[in-house]
Amino acid sequence: MGDEGSTLSSAFPAGYQIPTIQNLPPGSSNYQQLLALIEEIGRDIRPSYTGNKVCAERLKRSLIHARHLLKECVVDADNDRKKGNEASAKALAQFAQTVKAAQAATAAGSSKSSQ
C-alpha cells in the first residue's frame, strides 16, 4: 500500500500535489467539503482529457462523491431555512407582544393624563 502513493505521484508532473479532501479539519461542513471537491475536480479535468487514466478514474469517483455531497448540502440548506423561518416567526411574535404592550402602556398613559 505504501508503494501506491509513490506510483501515483510519479504519474503527475513535478510539483503537482495529489489533492485530497481528507485534509479538511474535522467537523467541516458539507458545503466546505463540496467546495474542496469541486476544486479537486477542476484539477483532474485537463489530465483526463490527455488520456491519464488515473485522473479519469479519480474524476469519476469525485463526481459521484460530489453528487452525494450536493444532496446533503440541499438537505442542510432546507433544514437551515426551516430553522430560520421558525426563529423568524418567534421573533415576530415577540415583537408583536412588545408592540401590544407598548400600545397598552401608551393608551393607559394617555387616559390618565386626560383625567
N, C-alpha and C positions, 0 to 999 in steps of 0.2 A: 504494500500500500504506500510506503514511503517513496517508491520509485515512480508512482503515478504523477506526483507533483512535479518531479523533475522532468518527466517526459512531456507533461502539459506545458510547463514553462518554456521548454525548448521549442515548442510548436509555434510560439509567438515571437514577434520581433523584439529585439533588445529594448529594455525599458518599459515594455508593456506589462502592466500589472493584471493578474487574473482577478477580476472583480468578484467579490462575494458580499452578499448582504448579511452574512453571519457576523460581520464586524460591527454591526449596529449595536448600540448599548441595549441591555435587557430592558424590556418594558417599552420599546419603541412602538409607536402606533402603527396600525396597518397602513396608514397614509404615508408615513415615513418609509416603511418597508417598500411600498409601491413605488415611491419616488426613486429610491435606490435601485430597485429592479429595473425601472424604465431607463435609468442611466446605464445600467449594466447591459440592457438590451441594445441600446444605441451603440455601444462599443462592439457588439458582436455582429451587427448587420453587415458592415463592409467586408470583414474577413469571410463571412459566409457567402457573399457574392463571388469571392475569388475562389471558392471551392474548398475552403477549410472545413472539413467535416466535423472537427471538434467544436468549432464555433457554431456550426449549423445545428448540431445536436443540443448544445447548451442553449441556443436561441429557442429551439422548440420547447425545451423544459422551462425556460424562463417565461415564455408566452403562456404556458399552461399555469404556471405559478402566478403570473400577473392577472390572469382571468380570475383565479381564486381570490387573490388579494383585493381585486376590484369589487367583487361581490361583497366581501367583508366590509370594504370601505363604504359601499352603498348602504349596507345594513347599519353601520356605525353612524352614518350621516342621518339616516331616518330616525334612529334612536335619539341622537342629539337634538334633532328638530322637534321630536315629540317632547323631550325633556324641556326644551326651550319654550315650547308652547305652554306646557304645564306651569313653568316658572313665570312666564308672562301673564298667564291667567291669574295666578296667585298674587302677583304684584299689582295687577289691575284691580283685583278685588280689595286688596289692602288700600290702594289709592282711593277707590270709591268709598270705603268706610271712612277714610280720613276726610274726604270732601264732605260727606254727610255730617260727620261730627263738627267740622268747621262751620257748615251751614247752620247746624242746630245751635252752635255757640253764638254765631252771629245773630241769628233770629232771637235767641234768648237775650242777648245784649241789647239789641235794638228795642225789644219790647220793654225792658227795664228802663231804658233811657227815655222812652216816650211817656212813662208813668210819672 
